[in-house]
């Protein structure tokens, strides 16, 4: 199973859990906690992580763009010199 399929599986679990609860008129409890709450908390955490990754990528793009502009104005940064070889 690939990681890309996990959100779809979680969505299916949410739908099936809701149907189960409506059919039986009672919450589906897992390990003392409503299973739907666990799945929804997972969804919130997953979305938060995706947003963090997106912000990181966006910041990195901006930094690269600023570095490129700076190099265009001032020239590229010289590579560090190696110490004298004996």
C-alpha positions, -999 to 999 in steps of 0.1 A, spaced: 0 0 0 13 34 -9 11 64 13 -11 82 -13 -39 57 -7 -41 64 31 -63 95 28 -88 76 6 -89 47 30 -95 70 60 -123 87 41 -139 53 34 -135 44 71 -152 76 81 -181 70 57 -185 33 68 -183 43 105 -210 69 101 -232 44 83 -225 18 111 -234 43 138 -266 55 121 -277 19 115 -272 8 151 -280 42 167 -249 40 189 -213 52 186 -186 29 174 -161 27 203 -125 16 199 -102 14 229 -126 35 249 -128 63 224 -153 70 196 -136 57 164 -150 86 144 -132 110 167 -99 91 161 -103 93 124 -112 130 124 -82 138 146 -60 119 121 -74 139 93 -68 172 111 -32 162 118 -26 150 83 -39 183 68 -17 203 93 14 183 82 6 189 46 2 226 52 36 227 70 53 209 41 37 233 17 49 263 37 84 249 39 85 243 1 72 279 -5 97 294 18 125 275 1 114 287 -33 113 323 -20 148 319 -6 161 304 -38 145 333 -58 160 359 -35 195 342 -37 192 342 -75 183 379 -76 211 388 -52 236 368 -74 223 387 -105 229 420 -88 262 413 -69 275 382 -86 277 347 -72 294 340 -39 329 328 -43 336 292 -32 356 290 1 394 288 -4 412 257 7 441 260 31 475 261 16 486 226 6 520 216 19 
